[in-house]
Amino acid sequence: MVHDHRKGAASFWLAELGEPVLRRPLASDLRVDVAIVGAGLSGLWTARYLLERSPELKIAVLEREYAGFGASGRNGGWVSALFPVPVPRVKSEYGATLADSLERALAKTVDEVGRQVHDLAIECDFIKEGTLVVARNRPQWSRLLEGAMGSTGSTILDASGTARILRVPDALGAVYEPSCATVQPAKLVRGLADRVEELGCRIFESTEVSAVDGSRLVANGHTVLADHVVVAVESYGSELAGRHRSVLPLYSMMIATAPLSDAQYEAIGEPPTGLSFADGRNLVVYGQVTAGRRIAFGGRGAPYNFGSRISDRMDQREAMRRKLASDLISLLPGLHEVKVEAFWGGTIGISRDWFPRLLLGAGNRQVEVRGYAGDGVAMTNLMGRLIAGVVTDPDNLPEYLPILTRPEREWEPEPLRYLGINLGLLLTRAVDRLEQAGKPAWPLDRMKRVLIGR
């Protein structure tokens, strides 16, 4: 793994908690039952459920930076039942039975995260108020209706129904999905790290894993032997030997406003705190009304770095900050005078076909998870439970597992990857502009789908 400390601005969520007090690094050889690479939500949920099933297990989590350093501590805070691949596509490839089973599991996962937060006494502003996806032009409306028809539990709202939840002046309507909560993600991941440590898991921070070879790992130059190895590093997996083309690190950026004044809050319809929201554009945006009555708002569109390189410079793109602020005001004009107080970002992991992966190797003794594509806060919990099942009870795994263990497709080699992804981003912006202007966009839309695999 290439080591490159990234000491750019922390996310707003992490900054709220102050500087972390680092746990000690690994300083000697180690023998454990389960070694987990990565102290993000995937690794920590895995440790939690393993210890819930088998408290006697010796588990070590090895983290290059600190718990929550990556996407787990800087994401949009949506605990959602969303899957990166549209439900109709999942049904067409795997049939309604397996697709419906996965959809039910994801909906239950939202409540499972809430249960764990309660049982473990993690104070992370968990609020279940659902998510609202607004259509602002006819193509967006058609896509939302198609997705809602293929899903269960969604409610289709007209313009007036939308306005009763969130005041988006140009909304044609919206789809409301109740299976979504929001959290302060840094509080969730840091709190979970503390709790699994209290349950007996050992967490080593500032510990770089440089090699994974079956049951043997090399970390900080020391040997770690384990009966089971779990690799859960999401987009940073692009830096691991042999995995360079398995996951693509794509930047997603965020802003946070100052707390809304009463007038600003009223101007956007006084939505409930904890509500998550987006519109139906192709180049994803996402927001939440935080417990502190701020708007945390993010989106895609920052360029992909050649060679899947992850670096600080992308985290500080002023043009992206301005674009997010502009997109927020376009969506919610009532916030035209709101102050943006924070800007941050980092990479999410995307597989070539956009399906998240749970990969099993060496007689199920080596497990890898990746490719959440930005929908990972709930998915990490589901993956943690699945991994615990693989380790402790492999004969009783859920029927939908083949959707997650499907064979991988690799991303193209460079420079094709660089050219294709960045051209795909440009085309996606162009499609959104044409749709908003009421002009035909299908030729460009078809081309960008081929390029980005979605």
Backbone torsions as a table, in degrees:
resi	resn	phi	psi	omega
1	MET	NA	132.2	177.9
2	VAL	-76.3	125.0	-178.6
3	HIS	-94.5	127.7	-177.9
4	ASP	-152.6	92.5	-179.0
5	HIS	-55.6	134.4	-178.2
6	ARG	-118.1	90.5	-173.8
7	LYS	-100.5	36.9	176.8
8	GLY	-71.4	-175.9	-177.7
9	ALA	-59.8	131.2	177.2
10	ALA	-67.9	160.7	175.1
11	SER	-63.7	159.9	174.3
12	PHE	-55.1	-40.8	-178.1
13	TRP	-61.9	-47.0	179.4
14	LEU	-67.1	-38.4	179.9
15	ALA	-61.8	-32.6	177.2
16	GLU	-60.5	-27.4	-176.1
17	LEU	-92.3	-11.4	-178.7
18	GLY	82.0	177.7	-177.9
19	GLU	-63.0	133.9	179.3
20	PRO	-72.1	146.4	170.4
21	VAL	-90.4	109.8	-171.1
22	LEU	-70.7	139.0	171.2
23	ARG	-75.1	160.7	-175.4
24	ARG	-70.8	147.9	178.2
25	PRO	-78.9	164.9	173.3
26	LEU	-67.9	130.6	-175.6
27	ALA	-128.3	9.0	178.7
28	SER	-159.2	170.1	175.5
29	ASP	-62.8	158.4	-172.8
30	LEU	-147.3	143.8	174.5
31	ARG	-127.2	122.5	-177.2
32	VAL	-138.7	169.4	173.6
33	ASP	-76.7	-43.3	-178.1
34	VAL	-134.4	126.6	173.1
35	ALA	-110.2	128.5	-178.2
36	ILE	-116.7	125.3	178.3
37	VAL	-96.7	113.8	179.4
38	GLY	111.8	116.9	179.2
39	ALA	-102.3	47.3	167.8
40	GLY	-94.9	-167.2	-176.3
41	LEU	-63.9	-37.7	179.8
42	SER	-59.6	-51.7	-178.2
43	GLY	-64.9	-40.2	-176.6
44	LEU	-73.8	-39.0	174.6
45	TRP	-63.3	-38.2	177.3
46	THR	-59.1	-47.5	178.2
47	ALA	-60.7	-42.4	-179.7
48	ARG	-58.6	-48.5	-175.1
49	TYR	-76.9	-29.3	173.0
50	LEU	-63.2	-44.8	-179.4
51	LEU	-70.9	-28.8	175.4
52	GLU	-66.7	-38.2	179.4
53	ARG	-79.2	-41.0	-174.2
54	SER	-140.7	84.2	-175.2
55	PRO	-60.2	-18.4	-176.9
56	GLU	-81.2	-8.8	-177.5
57	LEU	-63.3	140.6	172.8
58	LYS	-94.5	115.3	-173.8
59	ILE	-124.9	136.2	174.6
60	ALA	-126.2	134.2	174.2
61	VAL	-108.8	126.2	-176.1
62	LEU	-111.7	119.1	-173.1
63	GLU	-127.2	126.1	-177.3
64	ARG	-64.3	-37.6	-177.8
65	GLU	-110.2	-95.7	175.9
66	TYR	-151.1	161.5	-176.3
67	ALA	-57.6	123.9	179.1
68	GLY	88.3	9.1	-178.0
69	PHE	-63.4	-38.2	-175.1
70	GLY	-84.9	-144.6	-174.8
71	ALA	-58.8	-28.8	-177.8
72	SER	-62.4	-26.3	-178.8
73	GLY	-103.7	5.5	-176.3
74	ARG	-139.2	9.4	-174.3
75	ASN	-79.2	-177.0	-177.1
76	GLY	-76.3	-7.3	175.7
77	GLY	76.6	21.7	175.8
78	TRP	-87.5	116.5	170.3
79	VAL	-94.9	88.0	-167.3
80	SER	-118.6	160.8	173.4
81	ALA	-89.3	12.5	-179.1
82	LEU	-71.2	145.8	175.6
83	PHE	-118.9	139.1	-174.3
84	PRO	-60.6	-23.6	-179.3
85	VAL	-102.1	132.5	-179.1
86	PRO	-55.8	141.7	-178.1
87	VAL	-54.9	-43.6	179.9
88	PRO	-57.9	-36.2	178.6
89	ARG	-68.7	-41.1	178.4
90	VAL	-61.2	-42.4	179.5
91	LYS	-65.5	-38.2	-178.8
92	SER	-67.2	-30.3	-177.6
93	GLU	-91.9	-28.4	-173.7
94	TYR	-124.2	-4.7	-179.6
95	GLY	88.4	158.4	-174.9
96	ALA	-66.1	-34.4	-175.2
97	THR	-62.6	-51.5	-178.8
98	LEU	-69.5	-40.2	-179.6
99	ALA	-63.5	-43.2	178.8
100	ASP	-66.0	-35.8	178.7
101	SER	-64.0	-43.3	177.5
102	LEU	-65.4	-40.8	-179.4
103	GLU	-62.4	-41.4	177.4
104	ARG	-65.1	-40.2	-180.0
105	ALA	-63.2	-39.6	179.4
106	LEU	-67.7	-40.2	178.0
107	ALA	-62.6	-41.5	179.0
108	LYS	-68.3	-27.9	-178.8
109	THR	-64.8	-34.8	177.6
110	VAL	-57.1	-46.6	179.5
111	ASP	-71.5	-30.5	177.5
112	GLU	-65.4	-39.8	175.4
113	VAL	-61.6	-42.8	177.4
114	GLY	-60.5	-40.3	178.7
115	ARG	-64.6	-43.5	-179.7
116	GLN	-66.2	-41.3	177.1
117	VAL	-57.8	-41.8	178.8
118	HIS	-68.6	-49.6	-174.9
119	ASP	-65.6	-34.5	-178.7
120	LEU	-92.0	1.1	178.8
121	ALA	54.6	49.3	176.8
122	ILE	-95.2	116.4	-179.9
123	GLU	-87.6	99.2	-174.2
124	CYS	-136.5	20.9	176.9
125	ASP	59.0	40.8	176.9
126	PHE	-69.7	118.4	179.5
127	ILE	-136.6	124.2	179.6
128	LYS	-100.8	99.4	179.3
129	GLU	-123.2	6.1	178.5
130	GLY	79.6	178.0	178.8
131	THR	-129.0	146.1	-178.1
132	LEU	-119.9	119.3	177.1
133	VAL	-110.8	117.5	-169.6
134	VAL	-98.8	139.6	173.1
135	ALA	-100.0	127.1	-177.3
136	ARG	-114.9	1.5	172.0
137	ASN	-156.2	171.9	-173.2
138	ARG	-63.7	-44.0	177.5
139	PRO	-61.1	-39.1	176.2
140	GLN	-61.7	-42.2	-179.0
141	TRP	-62.4	-42.6	179.3
142	SER	-62.3	-43.6	179.7
143	ARG	-64.8	-42.3	-179.6
144	LEU	-64.1	-41.5	179.3
145	LEU	-64.9	-40.7	179.1
146	GLU	-61.8	-44.7	178.7
147	GLY	-66.6	-38.2	-179.4
148	ALA	-67.7	-36.4	-179.8
149	MET	-67.4	-27.9	-179.9
150	GLY	-90.6	4.6	-176.1
151	SER	-121.3	166.3	177.5
152	THR	-114.5	145.2	174.9
153	GLY	91.9	-11.9	-178.6
154	SER	-78.4	151.3	176.3
155	THR	-120.1	129.6	177.9
156	ILE	-91.4	127.8	-177.4
157	LEU	-116.2	144.3	171.7
158	ASP	-84.0	-174.4	-175.7
159	ALA	-61.2	-41.2	-178.9
160	SER	-70.5	-37.1	176.7
161	GLY	-65.4	-36.7	176.2
162	THR	-62.9	-45.9	-176.7
163	ALA	-63.1	-26.3	178.7
164	ARG	-69.5	-19.0	177.9
165	ILE	-101.7	-46.9	-177.5
166	LEU	-149.3	130.9	-173.7
167	ARG	-89.5	96.9	175.2
168	VAL	-112.5	103.6	-167.8
169	PRO	-56.9	-35.6	-176.7
170	ASP	-97.6	17.8	-178.6
171	ALA	-69.0	132.1	171.0
172	LEU	-84.5	-26.7	-178.4
173	GLY	168.6	-170.4	-178.1
174	ALA	-160.2	165.7	169.9
175	VAL	-115.5	126.9	178.4
176	TYR	-104.8	126.4	179.8
177	GLU	-115.1	114.8	-175.9
178	PRO	-73.2	-21.0	-174.9
179	SER	-83.2	63.5	177.2
180	CYS	-153.9	134.0	173.3
181	ALA	-122.2	170.3	172.7
182	THR	-126.3	155.5	178.8
183	VAL	-141.3	165.7	163.7
184	GLN	-88.3	102.8	-166.8
185	PRO	-63.8	-34.4	179.1
186	ALA	-65.6	-37.7	176.0
187	LYS	-63.8	-37.8	179.4
188	LEU	-64.9	-51.0	-174.5
189	VAL	-70.5	-38.6	178.4
190	ARG	-68.0	-41.6	178.7
191	GLY	-64.2	-40.5	179.0
192	LEU	-64.8	-39.2	176.8
193	ALA	-59.6	-44.7	179.5
194	ASP	-61.4	-41.7	-175.7
195	ARG	-70.6	-42.3	-179.6
196	VAL	-68.7	-29.3	174.7
197	GLU	-65.7	-41.8	177.2
198	GLU	-63.0	-28.9	-180.0
199	LEU	-81.5	-4.6	174.8
200	GLY	117.0	-4.5	177.1
201	CYS	-73.9	139.9	176.5
202	ARG	-98.4	127.1	179.7
203	ILE	-115.0	122.7	178.1
204	PHE	-110.2	117.4	177.5
205	GLU	-99.6	171.1	-174.2
206	SER	51.1	39.6	-175.9
207	THR	-126.6	107.3	-175.5
208	GLU	-94.2	124.0	174.5
209	VAL	-86.8	116.3	-176.3
210	SER	-100.6	-14.8	179.3
211	ALA	-153.7	140.8	173.6
212	VAL	-127.5	115.2	-178.0
213	ASP	-134.1	90.7	-178.3
214	GLY	63.3	-121.0	-178.3
215	SER	-89.7	5.9	-176.7
216	ARG	-117.1	130.7	175.2
217	LEU	-121.9	152.4	170.9
218	VAL	-114.3	120.8	-176.7
219	ALA	-134.8	123.9	-175.5
220	ASN	51.9	32.4	179.5
221	GLY	81.6	-1.5	-179.5
222	HIS	-104.2	156.2	-179.4
223	THR	-92.3	130.5	174.7
224	VAL	-117.9	121.2	176.6
225	LEU	-107.3	136.9	-177.0
226	ALA	-147.6	148.0	174.0
227	ASP	-69.4	-34.4	178.6
228	HIS	-132.5	138.8	177.8
229	VAL	-121.5	130.5	177.9
230	VAL	-119.0	122.6	177.2
231	VAL	-105.9	114.2	-174.1
232	ALA	-136.1	72.0	-175.2
233	VAL	-118.7	4.9	174.4
234	GLU	49.6	-125.8	-172.2
235	SER	-63.2	-25.3	180.0
236	TYR	-70.9	-8.6	173.6
237	GLY	-62.5	-20.5	177.1
238	SER	-64.6	-14.8	-180.0
239	GLU	-95.4	-6.7	179.7
240	LEU	-83.8	141.7	-179.8
241	ALA	-58.2	133.0	178.1
242	GLY	82.9	-2.4	-177.0
243	ARG	-122.7	12.5	-171.1
244	HIS	-58.1	-35.2	-177.0
245	ARG	-105.2	6.9	-178.1
246	SER	-80.7	-32.5	-178.5
247	VAL	-137.4	138.0	-178.0
248	LEU	-105.4	124.3	178.1
249	PRO	-83.2	110.3	-178.5
250	LEU	-114.2	135.3	-174.3
251	TYR	-77.7	138.8	171.6
252	SER	-130.9	131.2	-172.0
253	MET	-118.3	157.7	-177.9
254	MET	-141.2	155.4	169.3
255	ILE	-128.1	159.7	172.3
256	ALA	-133.5	135.0	179.5
257	THR	-86.2	169.4	166.6
258	ALA	-66.4	160.8	174.4
259	PRO	-55.1	135.8	-176.9
260	LEU	-70.8	137.8	172.2
261	SER	-70.0	167.3	178.1
262	ASP	-59.2	-39.6	-178.8
263	ALA	-66.9	-42.4	178.8
264	GLN	-65.8	-41.2	-179.9
265	TYR	-63.6	-41.9	178.3
266	GLU	-66.1	-36.3	-177.3
267	ALA	-64.4	-24.9	178.6
268	ILE	-102.4	14.4	172.3
269	GLY	93.5	9.9	-179.5
270	GLU	51.6	54.6	179.6
271	PRO	-65.4	153.7	179.1
272	PRO	-66.2	140.9	172.7
273	THR	-62.8	141.4	-175.3
274	GLY	97.2	-11.0	177.3
275	LEU	-68.8	135.7	169.7
276	SER	-105.6	151.8	-174.7
277	PHE	-153.1	158.6	176.9
278	ALA	-160.1	176.2	166.5
279	ASP	-118.9	178.2	-170.6
280	GLY	-91.4	19.5	179.3
281	ARG	-64.9	165.1	-180.0
282	ASN	-77.1	-39.9	179.3
283	LEU	-86.5	101.8	-162.9
284	VAL	-56.0	135.7	164.0
285	VAL	-124.0	157.6	-177.6
286	TYR	-155.4	144.7	-179.8
287	GLY	-148.0	165.3	171.6
288	GLN	-145.9	150.8	171.1
289	VAL	-90.9	108.9	-171.9
290	THR	-74.3	166.7	178.0
291	ALA	-59.8	-26.6	177.9
292	GLY	-90.1	12.4	178.6
293	ARG	60.8	36.8	166.5
294	ARG	-97.1	168.6	167.5
295	ILE	-109.9	118.3	171.2
296	ALA	-99.8	121.7	-168.5
297	PHE	-137.0	132.9	-177.3
298	GLY	-140.1	175.5	179.5
299	GLY	-174.2	167.6	178.2
300	ARG	-94.3	175.2	174.3
301	GLY	127.3	-14.4	175.7
302	ALA	-68.2	141.9	-174.9
303	PRO	-61.8	150.5	174.1
304	TYR	-79.7	138.4	-179.3
305	ASN	-85.6	137.6	178.6
306	PHE	-55.1	137.2	177.1
307	GLY	73.2	19.2	-178.3
308	SER	58.5	29.0	-179.0
309	ARG	-71.1	137.2	177.2
310	ILE	-111.4	120.7	-175.3
311	SER	-145.6	161.1	179.3
312	ASP	-60.0	-37.9	-169.2
313	ARG	-57.5	-34.7	179.4
314	MET	-68.9	-27.3	-177.3
315	ASP	-70.9	-13.7	-172.7
316	GLN	-116.6	27.1	-175.5
317	ARG	-72.3	109.3	-178.7
318	GLU	-63.3	-36.2	180.0
319	ALA	-61.3	-37.2	179.6
320	MET	-70.4	-35.4	176.8
321	ARG	-61.9	-45.3	179.2
322	ARG	-63.9	-39.1	-179.5
323	LYS	-64.1	-43.7	179.1
324	LEU	-63.9	-43.3	178.3
325	ALA	-61.5	-40.8	178.6
326	SER	-66.1	-42.7	179.3
327	ASP	-63.4	-38.1	179.2
328	LEU	-64.7	-44.3	-179.6
329	ILE	-68.3	-35.0	176.4
330	SER	-63.0	-39.4	179.8
331	LEU	-74.8	-43.0	-176.6
332	LEU	-126.8	79.3	-176.3
333	PRO	-58.7	-22.1	178.8
334	GLY	-63.3	-10.9	179.9
335	LEU	-101.6	23.6	-172.4
336	HIS	-62.1	-21.2	179.5
337	GLU	-107.4	9.9	-176.7
338	VAL	-72.0	147.1	179.6
339	LYS	-94.4	132.6	173.5
340	VAL	-88.3	121.0	-174.9
341	GLU	-104.7	-14.7	-177.7
342	ALA	-149.0	148.9	178.0
343	PHE	-145.3	131.2	-178.5
344	TRP	-157.3	176.8	177.5
345	GLY	178.2	179.7	179.9
346	GLY	174.9	-172.6	-172.6
347	THR	-94.2	149.0	166.7
348	ILE	-113.9	159.1	-177.5
349	GLY	-100.8	131.3	-177.9
350	ILE	-129.2	129.2	175.1
351	SER	-82.9	165.1	-175.0
352	ARG	-63.6	-31.4	179.2
353	ASP	-105.8	5.9	177.0
354	TRP	73.1	4.4	175.3
355	PHE	-83.0	131.3	169.7
356	PRO	-61.9	153.4	-176.0
357	ARG	-124.8	139.9	165.4
358	LEU	-123.1	105.6	-172.0
359	LEU	-105.3	130.4	-176.7
360	LEU	-112.8	133.7	178.7
361	GLY	-143.0	166.5	175.2
362	ALA	50.7	55.0	179.1
363	GLY	64.0	35.3	-178.7
364	ASN	66.6	14.5	179.2
365	ARG	-87.7	-15.3	174.0
366	GLN	-122.1	127.0	-176.7
367	VAL	-127.0	136.5	174.6
368	GLU	-128.8	140.4	175.2
369	VAL	-127.8	141.7	179.5
370	ARG	-172.3	171.8	172.0
371	GLY	83.0	38.8	-179.4
372	TYR	-74.0	-17.8	175.9
373	ALA	55.0	33.5	176.8
374	GLY	91.2	-2.7	179.8
375	ASP	-110.0	42.0	-167.4
376	GLY	-96.5	-11.5	-172.6
377	VAL	-63.8	-42.0	174.6
378	ALA	-84.3	-40.8	-177.1
379	MET	-58.5	-34.3	178.1
380	THR	-61.9	-36.3	178.2
381	ASN	-66.4	-44.7	177.7
382	LEU	-61.2	-44.3	179.4
383	MET	-63.3	-39.8	178.1
384	GLY	-59.4	-41.5	177.6
385	ARG	-67.8	-39.7	178.6
386	LEU	-64.5	-42.9	179.1
387	ILE	-63.5	-42.4	177.0
388	ALA	-59.1	-36.8	176.7
389	GLY	-67.7	-41.5	178.2
390	VAL	-59.0	-40.7	-176.7
391	VAL	-75.8	-41.7	-170.8
392	THR	-104.3	-22.7	-175.7
393	ASP	-152.4	65.1	-172.0
394	PRO	-67.6	-13.2	179.7
395	ASP	-85.5	-3.1	-177.3
396	ASN	-128.5	58.4	179.1
397	LEU	-99.4	152.9	-173.1
398	PRO	-67.9	157.4	-175.4
399	GLU	-67.0	-24.6	-177.2
400	TYR	-82.4	0.3	-175.9
401	LEU	-53.0	-36.9	179.8
402	PRO	-57.6	-25.0	178.0
403	ILE	-65.1	-31.8	-176.6
404	LEU	-95.0	-18.9	-178.9
405	THR	-103.8	15.1	-179.7
406	ARG	-58.7	151.3	-179.8
407	PRO	-57.7	144.6	-178.4
408	GLU	-81.2	149.4	165.6
409	ARG	-111.5	134.7	178.6
410	GLU	-85.6	151.7	171.4
411	TRP	-71.0	155.3	-179.1
412	GLU	-64.0	154.9	175.9
413	PRO	-69.9	162.1	174.4
414	GLU	-74.7	148.3	7.3
415	PRO	-89.5	4.1	-177.4
416	LEU	-60.6	-38.8	-179.1
417	ARG	-62.6	-47.3	-179.3
418	TYR	-61.8	-47.3	-178.4
419	LEU	-66.2	-43.6	-176.6
420	GLY	-66.8	-45.0	-177.8
421	ILE	-67.4	-46.5	-177.5
422	ASN	-70.5	-33.8	172.6
423	LEU	-66.3	-39.5	177.3
424	GLY	-60.4	-39.4	177.2
425	LEU	-64.8	-42.3	178.3
426	LEU	-63.5	-41.6	179.2
427	LEU	-66.8	-37.0	179.5
428	THR	-63.1	-42.9	175.5
429	ARG	-60.5	-43.0	-178.8
430	ALA	-64.0	-40.5	178.0
431	VAL	-61.7	-43.7	179.2
432	ASP	-62.3	-40.8	179.3
433	ARG	-65.0	-42.9	179.7
434	LEU	-65.2	-42.4	179.4
435	GLU	-62.4	-42.4	-179.2
436	GLN	-66.6	-29.2	178.9
437	ALA	-85.9	-2.0	179.4
438	GLY	76.3	25.1	-178.2
439	LYS	-109.0	154.1	-179.3
440	PRO	-60.2	134.0	-177.6
441	ALA	-128.3	-0.5	-170.4
442	TRP	-61.7	-35.1	179.4
443	PRO	-62.8	-43.7	178.2
444	LEU	-68.6	-36.5	-180.0
445	ASP	-62.0	-43.8	179.9
446	ARG	-63.3	-41.1	-179.6
447	MET	-65.1	-43.6	-177.8
448	LYS	-68.6	-31.7	177.1
449	ARG	-63.4	-39.8	177.5
450	VAL	-64.2	-42.1	-175.5
451	LEU	-68.0	-45.5	-174.6
452	ILE	-97.6	-3.8	175.3
453	GLY	77.4	22.2	-178.2
454	ARG	-140.0	NA	NA
